[in-house]
């Protein structure tokens, strides 16, 4: 995903098949939630979102002017499973 400074991007994040909840975030970028399951919500800012099976969130990502061309950031998604050893 290539981004430019001083721009806003809208992403739709979907948990399309995990058996467990999914935590999603992008390092150094707060996310503004603008819709949940395709329904508009009063925008609110978070560092991560948690999606259960079949849920979708629309989030806006604003790229500040201190981001340099070619700079990389982690886009992270991991499960919130419990009761399993070693993730199995």
Secondary structure, DSSP 8 states (H G I E B T S, - for coil): ----TTEEEEEEEE--S-SS-EEEEETTB-EEEEEETTEEEEEEEESEEEE-TT-EEEEEEEE-TT--TT----EEEEE---S-STT-
